[in-house]
């Protein structure tokens, strides 16, 4: 085949195939004036209480779809009325539903109280999700040679555990988010820490400085990259290849409406850019812009910048 001429347009980058295993739920977000919440018998928010499909798996998959990737979701679901919201949200985002496994008696539900500036409290009723188990043939099929993803985001919920060795055996990089963790030897997260190539976690709950906690995790994990997200204080990144720890300040792209789902958006955008060849530092800078824009709208799976908007953000803020 002839080489392309210098004037030929660059070949489009194919979308990354990314498997997401995690929680799907229905979320009601409620604005409050601040924390602690002052008791009053009744409040009448003016059109700001929202109920929508959400959950870490949906948040991640919708963010990846918005970035132009090809996400697939492997998650247990129920057959009740709330599950219809989840299925519709996936369909609207163009995400296939063939990885939904109907083994739950009820759809998990959450209520999010969120205050101006980003503080929030989440009440998450997992129902029976933590005792759900994928049929072995379903788990194996996710990493069959014909369907093997470029990367798997395996969220730290029990039904994702059996997927960790399958991903490793198939040579698929694993990313996970530990969310709020305070002990590097936490027994619940140990399997995920030992299997992940990319580890994300929140600064909330850390007993020490992010860099110190990263050092403790790095001694227990094969992870190539560890990121601690720190809200409006930015994020701290560690790279095993260089041993370098870098703090990235936050960039505000629009006023904050609700920070729920910001960490999911950041992780999704990070793996998107990393898989496309960006350095970890550049991938994180871009991911922070993506997540910052997302916080301008309420709802974990909403608010992602349109492609043109994101291109403008990168041109404006990324150097």
Number of C-alpha atoms within 10 A of each C-alpha: 3 4 6 10 7 7 6 8 8 8 7 6 9 10 17 21 19 26 27 27 29 27 26 28 28 21 23 18 23 19 18 18 11 15 13 7 10 9 7 6 5 6 8 7 10 6 6 11 14 14 15 18 26 27 24 22 25 31 26 31 30 29 31 30 21 19 21 15 20 20 24 27 27 25 26 22 26 21 13 12 10 19 20 16 17 23 18 14 18 20 12 11 16 16 21 16 16 10 19 17 18 14 17 19 15 19 24 23 19 18 17 21 21 23 20 16 13 15 15 19 14 14 12 15 14 16 14 13 25 12 11 18 18 18 10 10 8 12 19 14 13 21 21 13 9 8 11 18 23 15 22 28 27 25 22 21 18 16 22 23 18 15 21 20 13 17 24 16 10 13 14 20 18 23 26 24 26 19 19 13 18 16 14 19 13 11 10 13 18 14 16 24 26 16 22 26 20 23 27 23 23 20 23 15 12 17 12 11 9 23 18 12 17 23 15 14 19 21 11 14 20 16 22 17 20 28 26 26 26 19 19 13 13 15 22 22 21 24 19 13 8 8 11 9 18 14 18 17 15 17 16 15 17 12 13 18 19 27 24 26 24 28 28 26 31 26 29 28 27 27 24 25 20 17 17 14 11 15 14 20 19 16 21 24 25 23 23 29 23 28 28 27 23 29 27 21 18 22 26 29 27 21 22 26 21 11 12 9 13 18 12 13 17 15 10 9 12 12 7
